[in-house]
Amino acid sequence: MTQKRRFSFAPRQRKCRYISLFTQEILYLQLNKYDIMEFSAQQIATYLEGIIEGNPEAVAKTFAKIEEGEDGALSFLANPKYTHHLYETQSSIVLVNKDLQLEKPVAATLIRVDNAYESIARLLALYESMTQKRSGVHPLAFVSETATLGEDVYVGPFAVIGDHVTVGDGTQIYSHVVIEEGASVGDNCLLYPHVSIYHGCKIGHEVILHSGCVIGADGFGFAPSEEGYEKIPQIGIVTLEDRVEIGANACVDRSTMGTTIVRQGVKLDNLVQIAHNVEVGAHTVMSAQVGVAGSTKVGAWSMFGGQVGVAGHLHLPDGMQAGAQAGIHTARTDGAPVMGTPAINAKKFALSSAVFKQLPDIRKEMLALRKELDELKTKLGQ
């Protein structure tokens, strides 16, 4: 093991893509001086290239939702339905879009930006990058002598790093994480407690795995026989590319052969299930409880709502959009939004739903018409 066995804290050194090194150094100095976040409206506006309306010396020490604002808080307004909170908020500074039209005076200092939602995300990323992170191997952790740890790695208590595992620089491995033999983890990853990475799996750079996440469990492969079901060995691996984030208790199964692959930038919510030999295209997002069956290929930049189910051996195009609880059983040729089970065009589903709600009345009317028709036939027959 190449990592020194020390246990300490060190400032986060990860680069922030949004600011120059000079600006970042100034902000680090300010954070260390006050031991808290404290920025003026002028500093925030300069960083975001925004326009100030109000007091440029107003100070933000924390973040708050606009409806829960307090003195010294920074909030944002991106959704028009929350506009009424702007006139009542106690926050000192509020980020708003440049095209917002005010209906009455506002007590808070406003910073007008091109996109308030994107700007608050940048500020939160900056704040997170300036927090402290741990470094070193905890005395209660187990790290194999054949494992290789990069610089500034943290390994928490009761974590287990197996034989021939490789961990990149700056990666944080929290308590009770298990990384089995031959697996690799890239730079600046974050593995929360109780993450399990099975043998041979490959994790890219800047990957975040939340608590209870399982990477590389056996795919669900069984062959029926006279005596029951015979297990089909799953000898492949899982590959997670860079900047993937996977939620708590989600599972990505290892392939029968080859690799189950989750492409760069993919975000999977809690309790998502990715089966063996699946390929999830780059920058796809899946909400909680989505399930993708074996050998399906999901295109890039797709969006799946909660509890979407996808059958196996399908090919879904780039930009696929599926509403919550959609059941996708056949291959798709375009990325038009779908809903329902079996999944159909979202607009047709909405029209069908409107009709479905009227079915009791339609049935009642149909029965009345049938009775009337029978009565007319009887009269005509006489």
Beta strands, then each sheet from edge to edge (+ up, - down):
strand 1: 7-11
strand 2: 39-40
strand 3: 51-53
strand 4: 59-60
strand 5: 62-63
strand 6: 73-77
strand 7: 93-97
strand 8: 109-113
strand 9: 132-137
strand 10: 142-143
strand 11: 148-149
strand 12: 154-155
strand 13: 160-161
strand 14: 166-167
strand 15: 172-173
strand 16: 178-179
strand 17: 184-185
strand 18: 190-191
strand 19: 196-197
strand 20: 202-203
strand 21: 208-209
strand 22: 214-217
strand 23: 222-225
strand 24: 228-231
strand 25: 237-240
strand 26: 245-246
strand 27: 251-253
strand 28: 259-262
strand 29: 267-268
strand 30: 273-274
strand 31: 279-280
strand 32: 285-286
strand 33: 291-292
strand 34: 297-298
strand 35: 303-304
strand 36: 309-310
strand 37: 321-322
strand 38: 327-328
strand 39: 338-339
strand 40: 344-345
sheet 1: 1+ 9- 12- 15- 18- 21- 26- 29- 32- 35- 37-
sheet 2: 2+ 4-
sheet 3: 3+ 8- 7- 6- 5-
sheet 4: 10+ 13+ 16+ 19+ 22+ 27+ 30+ 33+ 36+ 38+
sheet 5: 11+ 14+ 17+ 20+ 25+ 28+ 31+ 34+
sheet 6: 23+ 24-
sheet 7: 39+ 40-
end
